[in-house]
Amino acid sequence: MSEWTDIIDGLADHLALLKELGTRSVEVEPAVIRALAARSGAAAAPLPAAVPAPPARPAVAAPPAAAPPVARPGATRVLTLDQRRQELAAIAARAEACETCVLRRQRNRCVPGQGNPLSPDVMFIGEAPGADEDRAGEAFVGAAGHLLTKMITAMGYTRDDIFIANICKCRPPGNRTPAPEEMQACLPFLREQIRIVQPKVIVLLGGTAIRGLLDTQVGVTRMQGQWTRYDGIPVMPTYHPAYILRFESLGDAAGLKRAKTEVWHALKLVLAQLGRSVPKPSNKA
């Protein structure tokens, strides 16, 4: 049932994106409709009579959902600032020379990521470099990067306070979504960066970052604003800044407001997890 649910969730995410882009109808093969109808009929089949259950114990109220505690693996080394910089530079050099996938032959510059390597409060992880990042060799410097900077400022930080990286270190042609094999080629670099940087919280920006780091097919619409974890580190998934900008380009004021509200809610949860107060509304992006 979980696999079927994941498929439906993925389809819903895709249809929502098509709707945002102006699509008002899609063609569906008759065979697909019959298969869905058969599945629906099977799900609606009556269940056999159940054996009466013994009296239930008094229900105990579940505690409110909260972020998982920060639990660092016992084998994690404590690195000095210089050691972290040296190890991150070594990772960047290996990523620069990597020829595991085709992206190496099509990009201009490798974009390993940048920021505060000394256990920052937050590490933001996106999808892959775009055209601006490919030219600059730095993550999130285009339009989405400018919006991310506003988000960071709204939280009370600067870009120098946090660390920014992507699932893929090289730009996919035409800014397409990275292929699974391309993400797999780059993930070892990202995992090493996380191990070295040791952020207190990770914020995943968009569905590709969620799928890549967490190895899940659950869509961003389901995971947005919901705590999970990676290697003992609390993880907050939310929408990619480009998702917000899409509403702006479409002139969808209601969608833009909704997306900004949901992302800001997720970022406020991050601040609460870190024990920081929410800055004044006037600072909000």
VEXDREN-2710 file (C-alpha; in Angstrom, 1 decimal):
% VEXDREN-2710
k/r/px/py/pz
1/MET/0.0/0.0/0.0
2/SER/2.9/2.4/0.8
3/GLU/4.3/2.0/-2.7
4/TRP/0.9/2.8/-4.3
5/THR/0.5/5.8/-2.0
6/ASP/3.9/7.1/-3.0
7/ILE/3.0/6.7/-6.7
8/ILE/-0.2/8.7/-6.2
9/ASP/1.6/11.4/-4.2
10/GLY/4.2/11.7/-7.0
11/LEU/1.4/12.0/-9.6
12/ALA/-0.4/14.6/-7.5
13/ASP/2.8/16.7/-7.3
14/HIS/3.3/16.5/-11.0
15/LEU/-0.3/17.5/-11.8
16/ALA/0.0/20.4/-9.4
17/LEU/3.1/21.6/-11.2
18/LEU/1.3/21.3/-14.6
19/LYS/-1.6/23.3/-13.2
20/GLU/0.8/26.0/-12.0
21/LEU/2.3/26.2/-15.5
22/GLY/-1.2/26.7/-17.1
23/THR/-2.2/23.2/-18.1
24/ARG/-5.9/22.7/-17.8
25/SER/-6.3/19.1/-19.0
26/VAL/-4.3/16.0/-19.6
27/GLU/-4.9/13.0/-21.8
28/VAL/-5.2/9.6/-20.0
29/GLU/-5.1/6.3/-21.9
30/PRO/-8.3/4.1/-21.4
31/ALA/-6.1/1.3/-20.1
32/VAL/-4.8/3.5/-17.3
33/ILE/-8.4/4.5/-16.4
34/ARG/-9.4/0.8/-16.3
35/ALA/-6.4/0.0/-14.1
36/LEU/-7.2/2.8/-11.7
37/ALA/-10.8/1.7/-11.5
38/ALA/-9.8/-1.9/-10.8
39/ARG/-7.5/-0.8/-8.1
40/SER/-10.2/1.4/-6.6
41/GLY/-12.6/-1.5/-6.6
42/ALA/-10.2/-3.8/-4.9
43/ALA/-9.6/-1.2/-2.2
44/ALA/-13.3/-0.9/-1.7
45/ALA/-13.9/-4.6/-1.3
46/PRO/-15.6/-5.5/2.0
47/LEU/-13.4/-6.9/4.7
48/PRO/-14.0/-10.2/6.4
49/ALA/-15.8/-10.1/9.7
50/ALA/-13.3/-9.3/12.4
51/VAL/-12.9/-11.2/15.7
52/PRO/-14.1/-8.9/18.5
53/ALA/-11.1/-7.2/20.1
54/PRO/-10.6/-7.2/23.9
55/PRO/-11.5/-4.0/25.7
56/ALA/-9.0/-1.3/24.8
57/ARG/-6.8/0.3/27.4
58/PRO/-7.3/4.0/28.2
59/ALA/-5.8/6.1/25.4
60/VAL/-2.7/8.0/26.3
61/ALA/-2.4/11.4/24.6
62/ALA/0.6/11.5/22.2
63/PRO/3.1/14.3/22.8
64/PRO/3.1/17.1/20.2
65/ALA/5.3/16.6/17.2
66/ALA/8.8/18.1/17.6
67/ALA/12.1/18.0/15.9
68/PRO/14.2/15.0/16.5
69/PRO/17.0/15.7/19.0
70/VAL/20.5/16.3/17.7
71/ALA/22.3/13.0/18.1
72/ARG/25.8/13.0/16.7
73/PRO/27.3/9.6/15.9
74/GLY/29.9/8.6/18.4
75/ALA/32.6/8.1/15.8
76/THR/32.4/11.8/14.6
77/ARG/35.8/13.5/14.8
78/VAL/36.1/17.0/16.2
79/LEU/37.9/19.0/13.6
80/THR/39.5/22.4/13.9
81/LEU/38.6/25.2/11.5
82/ASP/41.7/24.7/9.5
83/GLN/41.2/21.0/9.2
84/ARG/37.6/21.5/8.0
85/ARG/38.8/24.0/5.4
86/GLN/41.5/21.7/4.2
87/GLU/39.2/18.7/3.9
88/LEU/36.5/20.7/2.2
89/ALA/39.1/22.0/-0.3
90/ALA/40.1/18.4/-1.0
91/ILE/36.5/17.4/-1.6
92/ALA/36.1/20.4/-4.0
93/ALA/39.3/19.3/-5.9
94/ARG/38.0/15.7/-6.2
95/ALA/34.6/17.0/-7.4
96/GLU/36.3/19.3/-9.9
97/ALA/38.2/16.3/-11.4
98/CYS/35.3/13.8/-11.2
99/GLU/34.3/12.2/-14.5
100/THR/31.8/9.7/-13.1
101/CYS/28.9/11.1/-15.1
102/VAL/28.4/13.2/-18.2
103/LEU/27.9/16.5/-16.4
104/ARG/31.6/16.9/-16.1
105/ARG/31.9/17.3/-19.9
106/GLN/29.1/19.8/-20.2
107/ARG/29.5/22.3/-17.4
108/ASN/31.9/25.3/-17.1
109/ARG/32.7/25.2/-13.4
110/CYS/32.2/22.9/-10.6
111/VAL/30.1/24.3/-7.7
112/PRO/31.1/22.5/-4.5
113/GLY/29.3/24.8/-2.1
114/GLN/30.5/27.4/0.3
115/GLY/29.9/29.1/3.7
116/ASN/30.7/28.6/7.4
117/PRO/32.3/25.2/7.9
118/LEU/32.5/25.4/11.7
119/SER/29.2/23.6/12.8
120/PRO/26.9/26.3/11.5
121/ASP/23.3/26.5/12.8
122/VAL/22.0/25.7/9.3
123/MET/23.1/24.0/6.1
124/PHE/20.9/24.7/3.1
125/ILE/21.0/22.0/0.4
126/GLY/19.5/22.6/-3.1
127/GLU/19.2/20.7/-6.3
128/ALA/22.1/21.6/-8.7
129/PRO/23.8/24.7/-10.1
130/GLY/22.1/26.9/-12.6
131/ALA/23.6/29.0/-15.4
132/ASP/24.6/31.8/-13.0
133/GLU/26.2/29.3/-10.6
134/ASP/28.0/27.5/-13.4
135/ARG/29.6/30.8/-14.4
136/ALA/30.5/31.9/-10.9
137/GLY/31.4/28.6/-9.3
138/GLU/29.3/29.5/-6.3
139/ALA/26.0/28.0/-5.1
140/PHE/22.8/30.0/-5.2
141/VAL/23.9/33.3/-6.8
142/GLY/21.1/33.6/-9.5
143/ALA/17.5/34.7/-8.9
144/ALA/16.8/31.8/-6.7
145/GLY/19.9/32.6/-4.8
146/HIS/18.8/36.2/-4.2
147/LEU/15.6/34.9/-2.7
148/LEU/17.5/32.4/-0.6
149/THR/19.6/35.3/0.7
150/LYS/16.4/37.1/1.8
151/MET/15.2/33.9/3.5
152/ILE/18.5/33.7/5.4
153/THR/18.4/37.3/6.4
154/ALA/14.8/36.9/7.5
155/MET/16.1/34.2/9.9
156/GLY/18.6/36.6/11.4
157/TYR/21.7/35.2/9.6
158/THR/24.0/36.2/6.8
159/ARG/25.3/33.9/4.1
160/ASP/28.6/33.8/5.9
161/ASP/26.9/32.3/9.0
162/ILE/25.6/29.2/7.3
163/PHE/26.7/26.7/4.7
164/ILE/25.1/26.2/1.2
165/ALA/25.5/23.3/-1.1
166/ASN/23.6/21.2/-3.8
167/ILE/23.0/17.6/-4.4
168/CYS/24.9/17.9/-7.7
169/LYS/28.1/19.8/-8.1
170/CYS/27.8/20.4/-11.8
171/ARG/25.0/22.1/-13.9
172/PRO/22.7/19.8/-15.8
173/PRO/22.2/21.0/-19.4
174/GLY/19.3/23.4/-19.7
175/ASN/18.8/23.4/-15.9
176/ARG/17.0/20.1/-16.2
177/THR/16.4/17.9/-13.1
178/PRO/19.5/15.8/-12.4
179/ALA/19.3/12.1/-13.4
180/PRO/19.5/9.5/-10.6
181/GLU/22.9/8.4/-11.8
182/GLU/24.1/12.0/-11.7
183/MET/22.9/12.4/-8.1
184/GLN/24.5/9.2/-7.1
185/ALA/27.8/10.3/-8.5
186/CYS/27.8/13.5/-6.4
187/LEU/26.2/12.3/-3.2
188/PRO/29.5/11.0/-1.7
189/PHE/30.9/14.5/-2.0
190/LEU/27.8/16.0/-0.2
191/ARG/27.8/13.4/2.5
192/GLU/31.5/14.1/3.2
193/GLN/30.7/17.8/3.4
194/ILE/28.0/17.2/5.9
195/ARG/30.3/15.0/8.0
196/ILE/33.0/17.7/8.0
197/VAL/30.7/20.8/8.5
198/GLN/28.5/19.1/11.1
199/PRO/25.6/21.5/10.9
200/LYS/23.0/21.7/13.7
201/VAL/20.1/21.6/11.2
202/ILE/19.8/20.8/7.5
203/VAL/17.2/22.5/5.3
204/LEU/16.5/20.7/2.1
205/LEU/15.2/22.9/-0.7
206/GLY/12.9/21.1/-3.1
207/GLY/12.0/17.6/-4.1
208/THR/15.3/16.7/-5.7
209/ALA/17.3/17.5/-2.6
210/ILE/14.8/15.5/-0.5
211/ARG/15.0/12.5/-2.9
212/GLY/18.8/12.7/-3.2
213/LEU/19.8/13.0/0.5
214/LEU/17.0/11.0/2.1
215/ASP/16.6/8.4/-0.6
216/THR/12.8/8.7/-0.6
217/GLN/10.2/9.1/-3.3
218/VAL/7.9/11.1/-1.0
219/GLY/7.1/14.4/-2.6
220/VAL/8.0/17.8/-1.2
221/THR/4.3/18.7/-0.8
222/ARG/4.0/16.0/1.8
223/MET/7.3/16.6/3.6
224/GLN/7.3/20.4/3.6
225/GLY/7.4/21.6/7.2
226/GLN/7.8/18.1/8.6
227/TRP/10.8/17.2/10.7
228/THR/13.0/14.2/9.7
229/ARG/16.7/13.4/10.2
230/TYR/19.8/12.5/8.4
231/ASP/22.7/10.8/10.3
232/GLY/21.4/12.1/13.6
233/ILE/20.9/15.7/12.3
234/PRO/17.4/17.3/12.3
235/VAL/16.3/17.9/8.7
236/MET/13.6/20.4/7.6
237/PRO/12.3/19.9/4.0
238/THR/10.7/22.9/2.3
239/TYR/10.2/24.3/-1.2
240/HIS/13.0/25.5/-3.4
241/PRO/13.2/29.3/-3.9
242/ALA/12.6/28.7/-7.6
243/TYR/9.2/27.2/-6.7
244/ILE/8.3/30.5/-5.1
245/LEU/9.6/32.5/-8.1
246/ARG/7.5/30.4/-10.5
247/PHE/4.3/31.8/-8.9
248/GLU/5.7/35.3/-9.2
249/SER/6.5/34.8/-12.9
250/LEU/2.9/33.4/-13.5
251/GLY/1.4/36.4/-11.7
252/ASP/-0.3/34.1/-9.3
253/ALA/-0.5/36.3/-6.2
254/ALA/-2.5/33.8/-4.1
255/GLY/0.0/31.0/-4.9
256/LEU/2.9/33.2/-4.2
257/LYS/1.5/34.2/-0.8
258/ARG/0.7/30.6/0.1
259/ALA/4.2/29.3/-0.9
260/LYS/6.0/32.1/1.0
261/THR/3.8/31.4/4.1
262/GLU/4.6/27.7/4.0
263/VAL/8.3/28.2/3.6
264/TRP/8.4/30.9/6.3
265/HIS/6.6/28.5/8.6
266/ALA/9.2/25.8/8.0
267/LEU/12.0/28.3/8.7
268/LYS/10.4/29.4/11.9
269/LEU/10.4/25.8/13.0
270/VAL/14.1/25.7/12.3
271/LEU/14.6/28.8/14.5
272/ALA/12.6/27.2/17.3
273/GLN/14.7/24.0/17.1
274/LEU/17.8/26.1/17.4
275/GLY/16.4/28.1/20.4
276/ARG/16.4/31.4/18.4
277/SER/13.7/33.9/18.5
278/VAL/11.9/34.9/15.3
279/PRO/13.1/38.2/14.0
280/LYS/10.7/41.2/13.6
281/PRO/8.3/40.8/10.7
282/SER/9.8/43.9/9.0
283/ASN/12.9/41.7/8.3
284/LYS/10.9/39.0/6.6
285/ALA/11.4/38.3/2.8
END
